[in-house]
Amino acid sequence: MNLFADIRVLVIDTLNDMVAAGELPDGLTFDNVAVEPPRDALHGDMATNAAMVLAKPSGKKPRDIADALADRLRGDARVASADVAGPGFLNLRLAGDVWTGLVQGILSTPDYGRSTMGQGARINVEFVSANPTGPMHVGHARGAIFGDALADLLDFAGYDVTREYYINDGGAQVDVLARSAFARYREACGESFEIGEGMYPGEYLVSVGRALKDRYGDTLLDKGEQDWLPEVREIATDLMMAMIRDDLAALGVEMDHYFSEKSLYDTGLIEAAINELDEKGLIYRGTLEPPKGKLPEDWEPREQTLFKSTDYGDDVDRPIKKSDGSWTYFAPDIAYHYDKVKRGYDQLIDVFGADHGGYVKRMKAAVGALSDNTVPLDVKLVQLVKLYKNGEPFKMSKRAGTFITLRDLVEQAGADVARFHMLTRKNDAPLDFDFAKVLEQSKDNPVFYVQYAHARVCSVLRKAAEQGIALTDTPNLTDDAELALARKLADWPRQVEIAAKGHEPHRIAFYLYDLASDFHALWNKGNDKPELRFLQDDPAASAAKIALPRAVSVVISSGLGILGVTPAEEMR
């Protein structure tokens, strides 16, 4: 059920009738005809731009089209009034039965707002993908929350979604991890040890050292690095990934698939991806132009193996092999996305940290080339989180081992609070996370405000049950505040589709805050007007008044479900 979509169908059908009657010319397309909330709620329940977008292609004045369209729409039982405003905007007011039916429909459809827009298209959402060199920190938390909520949103909008984590276990950083873990192993064996420069000094590796001691005793102490490094690297990586999985679980994130970078090497996957590009004439030997600005002292023009990424929108062509014949960092990334394309996804989404902005064009070029531009890649950049503790900025340093972990965040703020708050900003906007503010019980805290609305409904339902009130799905909507709340509920399916199309889960958080505001406004109005209170002296009147807040709770519950937040039944 989507009231805005239903009224848009009515408008399109009416326009087709006008074409059939000769009031509009043949050949018009109505793709840009929209039905939306009016800018000012005083103007009506819905507004359409039909006359404005059809004026030029039809050769008619928008006001003339709007007047004719309004005359026809007034004949539909759902339309109480149709008024033309300005140069040709058309404002509609809907009949009271429409709003009654809306509430009834919501209460009979627990997944109200769920869309078929995606039509089962397969989308791979790759997010987090933190190096397996330690526990996740607050910066990772935002990417994890954003990616997970985006996946939930797309699922709600009718897509077949895979959540994927790319394990960066093929680079030099895992060798550094192994050496750092070996130092802790020496410590566990009672030997003197030293954390060398550039190694990971965090206390989290103490348990890894102990695990190595439990498994090998002191048999590794006399071996050379070439002998112990491969095994220690694998064990340390596995233990770090187990820690990362636990961290994600604490945040309510569960991946569908983990993909190991290491699996790309010595398996032919990189070679297969590059060969496919080569067969398309996109791999060549050449010399790049010098970088713009001041040249690095060690820069020199040299012939390299390059990917012709400029054919697919990149700024420059990109090296895929180093001068020593080894692959660049870009080559395994090409192979990884080649694997995704071969797995048959219709669309790819990568969630990157803001520091990877320079990587966007080359990755889009690679996917475009590998898929012949049939598989779009959307790269979402997630900005940093500024963390405040006791009113002071708290700085993180992964290598120094003094960072705030994701687990610290969950333990201090709670997963629900952390998730909702980090979705109250667009992903590419900086975000401040102040522990005092996110736990504050006030209207200024959107987490509390939305949860409080749901808890208030639950409180009303508990009292209704105590009084033996038999609920009804038929509301009694008599006041402007009740109708405003119903209009907001009607907008839920439209907001889901807008957020899903734009890959913007923060829109769901914004909508929920606005819905909670309208609900609280009605609640407060009931303090002055007893007839608006949900619980009346007459049980039948109470049942009718309770129907609307019950519908509100259905939508809040669904919205919070998309954000991965548990609806509160009572506030402590």
C-alpha positions in Angstrom: 0.0 0.0 0.0 1.5 3.3 -1.1 -1.0 6.2 -1.1 1.3 8.6 -3.0 1.8 6.0 -5.7 -1.9 5.3 -5.9 -2.7 9.0 -6.4 0.0 9.3 -9.0 -1.6 6.4 -10.9 -4.9 8.3 -10.7 -3.2 11.4 -12.1 -1.5 9.4 -14.9 -4.7 7.6 -15.8 -6.5 11.0 -15.9 -3.8 12.4 -18.2 -4.3 9.5 -20.5 -8.0 10.1 -20.6 -7.2 13.7 -21.6 -5.0 12.5 -24.4 -7.8 10.2 -25.6 -10.3 13.0 -25.5 -8.0 15.3 -27.5 -7.3 17.7 -24.6 -3.6 16.7 -24.8 -1.6 15.6 -27.8 -0.5 12.1 -28.4 3.1 11.0 -27.7 3.5 12.6 -24.3 5.6 10.8 -21.7 4.7 11.1 -18.0 7.9 9.9 -16.4 8.6 13.2 -14.8 5.1 13.7 -13.4 5.3 13.5 -9.6 2.9 13.5 -6.7 4.5 14.8 -3.5 3.6 16.5 -0.3 3.0 20.2 -0.9 5.7 22.6 0.4 3.1 24.1 2.8 0.7 21.6 4.4 -2.0 24.3 4.5 -2.2 24.0 0.7 -3.4 20.4 0.8 -2.5 16.8 1.3 -0.7 16.2 -2.0 0.5 18.2 -5.0 1.4 17.3 -8.6 3.6 19.1 -11.1 1.9 17.5 -14.1 0.8 20.7 -15.7 4.3 22.3 -15.3 6.2 19.4 -16.9 3.7 18.8 -19.7 3.2 22.4 -20.8 6.2 22.7 -23.1 5.9 19.3 -24.9 2.1 19.8 -25.3 2.3 23.4 -26.4 -0.2 24.5 -23.9 -0.2 26.9 -21.0 0.4 25.0 -17.7 -2.6 26.8 -16.1 -4.9 25.5 -18.8 -3.7 21.9 -18.3 -4.0 22.2 -14.5 -7.6 23.5 -14.7 -8.7 20.7 -17.0 -6.9 18.1 -14.9 -8.4 19.4 -11.7 -11.9 19.2 -13.2 -11.5 15.6 -14.0 -9.8 14.7 -10.6 -12.7 16.2 -8.7 -14.8 13.4 -10.0 -12.8 10.7 -8.1 -14.3 9.7 -4.7 -10.8 9.9 -3.2 -10.4 13.6 -4.0 -12.2 16.1 -1.8 -10.8 19.2 -3.6 -8.4 20.0 -6.4 -7.1 23.6 -6.5 -4.7 25.2 -9.0 -2.0 27.5 -7.5 0.5 29.9 -9.1 1.4 29.2 -12.7 0.0 25.6 -12.7 0.7 23.6 -9.6 -2.2 21.4 -8.6 -3.0 20.9 -4.9 -5.2 18.0 -3.8 -7.1 17.4 -0.6 -8.2 13.8 0.0 -11.5 12.6 1.4 -11.7 11.5 5.1 -12.3 7.9 4.1 -8.9 7.8 2.5 -7.2 8.5 5.8 -9.3 6.1 7.6 -8.4 3.4 5.0 -4.8 4.3 5.3 -4.7 3.6 9.1 -6.7 0.4 8.6 -4.3 -0.7 5.9 -1.2 0.0 8.1 -2.7 -2.0 11.0 -3.4 -5.0 8.7 0.0 -4.8 7.0 2.9 -5.2 9.5 5.4 -4.7 6.7 3.7 -1.5 5.5 6.2 0.5 3.4 8.1 -2.5 2.1 8.6 -2.0 -1.6 9.0 -4.1 -4.7 11.0 -1.4 -6.4 14.2 -3.5 -6.5 12.4 -6.4 -8.2 14.9 -8.9 -6.7 17.9 -7.3 -8.4 21.1 -8.6 -6.8 23.2 -6.0 -5.0 26.6 -6.6 -3.3 27.3 -4.2 -0.5 30.9 -4.4 0.6 31.6 -2.5 3.8 33.9 -2.3 6.8 36.8 -4.3 5.3 39.1 -3.2 8.1 42.7 -4.5 8.1 42.8 -7.7 10.3 45.5 -6.1 12.4 43.5 -5.3 15.6 40.1 -4.7 17.0 37.8 -2.3 15.3 37.7 1.3 16.3 35.1 4.0 16.3 35.9 5.1 12.8 35.2 1.6 11.6 31.9 1.6 13.5 30.4 4.3 11.3 31.2 2.5 8.1 29.8 -0.7 9.6 26.6 0.9 10.7 26.1 2.8 7.5 26.7 -0.3 5.3 24.5 -2.5 7.4 21.6 0.0 7.4 22.0 0.5 3.7 21.8 -3.3 3.2 18.7 -3.4 5.3 17.1 -0.5 3.5 17.8 -2.1 0.1 16.3 -5.4 1.3 13.2 -3.5 2.5 13.0 -1.9 -0.9 12.9 -5.3 -2.7 16.5 -6.0 -3.6 18.4 -9.3 -3.0 21.3 -8.0 -0.9 24.6 -9.6 0.0 26.7 -8.1 2.8 30.4 -8.6 2.1 33.6 -8.1 4.0 36.9 -8.0 2.1 39.7 -9.3 4.3 42.9 -7.4 3.6 45.1 -10.4 4.4 47.4 -10.2 1.4 49.5 -7.1 2.0 52.6 -6.2 4.1 50.4 -5.2 7.1 49.7 -8.8 7.9 53.5 -9.5 8.0 53.8 -6.6 10.5 51.0 -8.2 12.5 52.8 -11.5 12.6 56.0 -9.9 13.8 54.1 -8.0 16.4 52.3 -11.2 17.6 55.6 -13.0 17.7 57.0 -10.4 20.0 54.1 -11.1 22.3 54.8 -14.8 21.9 58.3 -14.2 23.2 56.8 -12.3 26.1 54.4 -15.2 26.9 57.5 -17.6 26.8 59.1 -15.4 29.5 61.7 -13.9 27.2 62.6 -10.3 26.8 61.0 -8.7 23.8 60.8 -5.4 22.0 58.0 -3.9 19.9 60.0 -2.5 17.0 59.3 0.8 15.2 56.2 0.5 12.9 54.9 -2.6 14.7 51.5 -2.9 16.5 52.0 -2.3 20.3 48.4 -2.7 21.4 47.6 -4.9 24.4 45.1 -6.8 22.3 48.1 -8.9 20.9 48.9 -10.3 24.4 46.2 -12.9 24.0 47.6 -13.8 20.6 51.0 -14.4 22.0 49.5 -16.6 24.7 47.6 -18.6 22.1 50.8 -19.2 20.2 52.5 -20.3 23.4 49.6 -22.7 24.1 49.9 -24.2 20.6 53.7 -24.3 20.1 55.2 -24.1 23.5 58.7 -22.6 23.1 59.4 -24.5 19.8 59.3 -21.3 17.7 61.9 -19.4 19.6 64.9 -21.0 17.9 63.4 -20.9 14.4 64.2 -18.2 11.8 61.5 -15.8 10.6 61.2 -17.6 7.3 60.0 -20.7 9.2 57.6 -19.2 11.7 56.2 -16.2 9.8 53.7 -18.0 7.5 52.1 -19.9 10.4 52.1 -17.0 12.8 50.6 -14.8 10.2 47.8 -17.2 9.5 47.0 -17.8 13.2 47.2 -14.1 14.1 45.0 -13.1 11.2 42.4 -15.7 12.1 42.4 -14.5 15.8 42.0 -10.9 14.7 39.2 -11.8 12.4 37.4 -13.7 15.2 37.8 -10.5 17.3 36.4 -8.4 14.4 33.4 -10.7 14.0 32.7 -10.4 17.7 32.9 -6.6 17.5 30.5 -6.6 14.5 28.1 -8.9 16.4 28.1 -6.5 19.4 27.0 -3.8 17.0 24.3 -6.0 15.5 26.2 -6.5 12.1 26.3 -9.9 10.5 28.1 -10.5 7.2 26.8 -12.9 4.5 30.2 -13.4 3.0 33.9 -12.9 3.8 36.3 -12.6 0.9 40.0 -13.1 1.4 42.5 -11.0 -0.5 45.0 -13.8 -0.2 42.7 -16.0 -2.3 43.4 -13.7 -5.3 47.1 -14.6 -5.4 48.5 -17.7 -7.0 45.0 -18.8 -8.1 45.0 -17.0 -11.5 42.2 -14.6 -10.6 44.4 -11.5 -11.0 45.8 -12.7 -14.3 42.3 -13.6 -15.5 41.0 -10.1 -14.7 43.9 -8.3 -16.4 43.7 -10.7 -19.4 40.1 -9.7 -19.8 41.0 -6.0 -19.9 43.9 -6.8 -22.2 41.5 -8.6 -24.7 39.5 -5.4 -24.7 42.5 -3.4 -25.7 42.7 -1.6 -22.3 46.2 -2.8 -21.1 49.3 -1.2 -22.7 52.9 -0.2 -22.0 53.3 3.5 -21.6 54.7 6.4 -19.7 52.5 8.6 -17.6 52.5 12.3 -17.5 54.3 13.8 -14.5 52.0 14.5 -11.5 50.6 18.0 -11.2 52.2 20.4 -8.9 55.7 20.1 -7.4 57.4 16.9 -8.6 58.6 14.4 -6.0 62.5 14.3 -5.9 62.5 10.6 -6.8 60.0 10.9 -9.7 61.2 9.9 -13.1 59.4 9.0 -16.3 59.4 5.3 -16.8 57.5 2.8 -19.0 54.9 0.9 -17.1 52.1 -1.6 -17.6 48.9 0.6 -17.5 45.2 0.2 -17.5 43.5 2.6 -19.9 41.0 3.8 -17.2 40.6 7.2 -18.9 38.3 5.4 -21.4 35.9 4.9 -18.5 36.0 8.3 -16.9 39.2 8.3 -14.8 41.5 11.3 -14.8 44.7 9.3 -15.7 45.5 5.8 -16.7 46.6 3.6 -13.8 49.6 1.3 -13.3 48.8 -2.3 -12.6 52.4 -3.6 -12.4 55.5 -2.3 -10.6 58.8 -1.9 -12.2 59.9 -5.2 -10.5 57.1 -7.1 -12.2 54.9 -7.4 -9.1 51.3 -6.3 -9.0 50.4 -2.8 -7.8 47.7 -2.5 -5.0 45.2 -1.7 -7.7 45.6 -5.1 -9.5 44.1 -7.3 -6.8 41.3 -4.7 -6.3 40.5 -5.1 -10.0 40.5 -8.9 -9.6 38.2 -8.7 -6.6 35.6 -6.7 -8.5 36.1 -8.9 -11.5 35.1 -11.8 -9.2 32.0 -9.8 -8.0 30.9 -9.2 -11.6 31.4 -12.9 -12.5 29.2 -13.8 -9.5 26.3 -12.2 -11.3 25.5 -9.1 -9.3 23.4 -6.5 -10.9 24.9 -3.7 -8.9 27.9 -3.2 -6.6 28.2 -0.8 -3.7 31.5 -0.1 -2.0 31.6 1.7 1.4 35.0 3.4 1.8 36.6 5.6 4.4 36.9 9.3 3.4 40.6 8.9 2.9 39.9 6.6 -0.1 38.3 9.3 -2.2 41.1 9.3 -4.7 40.3 5.6 -5.4 36.7 6.1 -6.6 37.2 6.9 -10.2 39.7 4.2 -10.9 37.4 1.5 -9.3 34.4 2.7 -11.2 36.5 2.6 -14.4 37.6 -0.9 -13.7 34.1 -2.2 -13.0 32.8 -0.3 -16.1 35.4 -2.0 -18.2 35.0 -5.4 -16.8 31.2 -5.4 -17.1 30.9 -3.4 -20.4 29.1 -0.8 -18.3 26.3 -3.2 -17.4 27.1 -3.4 -13.7 27.0 0.1 -12.0 29.4 0.7 -9.0 28.4 3.2 -6.4 31.1 4.2 -3.9 29.9 5.7 -0.7 32.5 7.6 1.3 32.1 7.7 5.1 33.6 10.7 6.9 35.4 10.5 10.1 33.8 10.5 13.6 35.0 13.1 16.1 34.7 11.5 19.5 34.2 13.5 22.7 34.7 12.2 26.2 34.1 14.3 29.3 33.7 17.3 27.0 37.1 16.9 25.5 38.1 15.6 22.0 39.4 12.1 22.3 42.1 11.2 19.7 42.6 7.7 18.4 45.9 6.1 17.4 45.8 2.6 16.2 49.5 2.0 16.2 49.9 3.6 19.6 47.3 1.2 21.0 45.4 4.1 22.7 42.4 4.2 20.5 38.7 3.8 21.5 37.5 0.5 20.2 34.1 -0.2 18.7 33.5 -2.5 21.7 34.2 0.5 24.0 31.6 2.5 22.1 29.0 -0.2 22.4 29.6 -0.7 26.1 29.4 3.0 26.9 26.6 4.1 24.7 24.8 0.9 23.6 24.4 -0.5 20.1 21.0 1.1 19.5 22.1 4.6 20.5 25.4 4.3 18.5 23.6 3.0 15.4 20.8 5.6 15.4 23.1 8.6 16.2 25.6 7.7 13.5 22.8 7.6 10.9 21.6 11.1 11.8 24.1 12.6 9.4 24.7 11.9 5.7 27.6 9.4 5.2 29.9 12.0 3.6 29.3 14.6 6.4 31.6 14.8 9.4 29.9 13.5 12.6 30.5 14.4 16.3 29.8 11.7 18.8 29.4 13.1 22.3 28.6 10.5 24.9 26.8 12.9 27.1 24.5 14.2 24.3 23.7 10.9 22.8 22.4 9.6 26.1 20.5 12.8 27.0 16.7 12.5 27.4 15.4 15.4 25.4 13.9 16.5 22.1 17.4 17.5 21.0 18.5 13.9 21.1 16.8 12.2 18.1 17.5 8.7 19.5 15.6 9.4 22.6 12.9 11.3 20.9 12.0 8.5 18.4 12.3 5.8 21.1 10.1 7.8 23.4 7.4 8.0 20.8 7.3 4.2 20.5 7.4 3.7 24.2 4.5 6.1 24.7 2.4 4.0 22.3 3.4 0.9 24.2 2.4 2.5 27.4 -1.1 3.4 26.0 -1.6 -0.1 24.8 -0.6 -1.5 28.2 -3.2 0.7 29.9 -5.8 -0.2 27.3 -5.2 -3.8 28.0 -5.6 -3.2 31.8 -8.9 -1.5 31.1 -10.1 -4.4 28.9 -10.5 -2.2 25.8 -11.1 -4.2 22.6 -9.0 -2.6 19.9 -10.3 -1.6 16.5 -8.5 -0.8 13.3 -10.9 2.0 12.4 -9.6 5.4 13.6 -11.5 8.5 14.6 -9.6 11.3 12.9 -11.2 14.7 13.6 -8.4 17.1 14.4 -5.7 18.8 12.2 -3.0 17.2 14.3 -4.4 13.8 13.7 -4.6 14.4 10.0 -1.1 15.7 10.0 0.1 12.5 11.6 -1.8 10.4 9.1 -0.2 12.4 6.2 3.2 11.7 7.7 2.4 8.0 7.8 1.3 8.1 4.2 4.7 9.4 3.2 6.6 6.4 4.6 6.6 4.2 1.5 7.7 7.1 -0.6 10.5 7.9 1.8 11.7 4.3 1.7 12.0 4.4 -2.1 13.7 7.8 -2.2 16.2 6.6 0.4 16.8 3.3 -1.4 17.3 5.0 -4.8 19.8 7.4 -3.4 21.5 4.8 -1.1 20.8 7.2 1.8 19.7 5.4 5.0 20.1 8.7 6.9 16.8 9.7 5.3 15.1 7.0 7.4 16.4 8.5 10.6 15.3 12.0 9.5 11.8 10.7 8.7 11.4 8.9 12.0 12.4 12.1 13.9 9.7 14.0 12.0 7.1 11.3 12.6 7.9 11.3 16.3 7.6 15.1 16.3 4.1 14.9 14.9 3.2 12.2 17.3 4.4 14.1 20.3 2.6 17.2 19.1 -0.6 15.3 19.0 0.1 13.9 22.5 0.8 17.4 23.9 -2.3 18.8 22.2 -4.3 16.2 24.1 -3.2 17.8 27.3 -5.2 20.9 26.4 -8.0 19.1 24.5 -9.3 16.0 26.4 -11.2 14.8 23.4 -7.9 14.1 21.6 -6.5 11.9 24.3 -6.0 8.3 23.3 -7.7 7.0 26.4 -11.3 8.2 26.8 -14.0 7.4 29.3 -15.9 5.4 26.6 -14.0 2.2 25.7 -15.2 2.4 22.0 -14.0 6.0 21.7 -10.6 4.9 23.2 -10.3 2.1 20.7 -10.9 4.4 17.8 -8.4 7.0 19.2 -5.7 4.3 19.8 -5.8 3.1 16.2 -3.7 6.0 14.9 -0.8 5.7 17.5 -0.8 1.9 16.8 -0.2 2.7 13.2 2.6 5.1 14.2 4.2 2.3 16.2 4.1 0.0 13.2 6.0 2.5 11.1 8.5 3.4 13.8 9.2 -0.3 14.4 9.8 -0.8 10.7 12.0 2.2 10.4 14.1 1.3 13.4 14.4 -2.2 12.0 16.0 -0.8 8.9 18.4 1.2 11.0 19.1 -1.9 13.1 17.7 -0.4 16.3 15.4 -2.2 18.7 12.2 -0.3 19.4 11.9 0.7 23.1 8.7 -0.5 24.9 9.5 1.7 27.9 12.0 4.3 28.8 14.1 4.1 31.9 
